[in-house]
Amino acid sequence: MTLADAISVYPNPATDKLHIVSESMNRIKSIQLLSNEGKSVYQSTTSVKQVDVIM
């Protein structure tokens, strides 16, 4: 299984909420979202199966 098969990110493009879901038995251990300028806009180190980011 590739990383592209293991993680789902939707909707694309997102306007107010972004869902990041692990499709495998593995949990998401950390995540960092960057803006177009390369600035960190979201960061989490909580181990979960799904992350809902409200923008």
Phi and psi in degrees as a GROMACS rama.xvg file:
@    title "Ramachandran Plot"
@    xaxis  label "Phi"
@    yaxis  label "Psi"
@TYPE xy
-86.9266  166.813  THR-2
-60.5227  -37.7368  LEU-3
-62.7385  -31.5331  ALA-4
-80.5849  -23.9985  ASP-5
-87.8263  -21.5313  ALA-6
-125.341  133.048  ILE-7
-111.836  134.027  SER-8
-127.086  122.887  VAL-9
-156.144  158.216  TYR-10
-77.0886  163.211  PRO-11
-133.978  111.541  ASN-12
-81.7373  155.508  PRO-13
-99.257  145.543  ALA-14
-111.155  -42.7054  THR-15
-134.383  -19.8113  ASP-16
-143.114  138.198  LYS-17
-125.161  129.092  LEU-18
-105.26  130.378  HIS-19
-125.292  117.149  ILE-20
-126.43  134.618  VAL-21
-83.9746  120.36  SER-22
-87.8801  -8.2173  GLU-23
-104.504  -175.237  SER-24
-75.2699  -12.5766  MET-25
-76.2806  147.999  ASN-26
-96.5224  155.468  ARG-27
-79.3872  115.977  ILE-28
-87.0961  -34.7849  LYS-29
-157.253  157.954  SER-30
-149.684  144.536  ILE-31
-140.337  127.073  GLN-32
-106.685  135.528  LEU-33
-114.647  146.506  LEU-34
-76.8045  174.292  SER-35
-60.0691  -26.0145  ASN-36
-85.7991  -2.39224  GLU-37
88.6725  8.16862  GLY-38
-85.0064  140.173  LYS-39
-71.0251  122.471  SER-40
-111.24  -12.3435  VAL-41
-158.68  137.365  TYR-42
-148.931  138.14  GLN-43
-147.705  142.003  SER-44
-120.29  19.9152  THR-45
-84.0209  130.626  THR-46
-80.4621  113.883  SER-47
-143.509  168.472  VAL-48
-91.1385  -22.8883  LYS-49
-145.549  140.816  GLN-50
-123.4  127.152  VAL-51
-111.073  115.039  ASP-52
-103.441  121.384  VAL-53
-99.9864  124.209  ILE-54
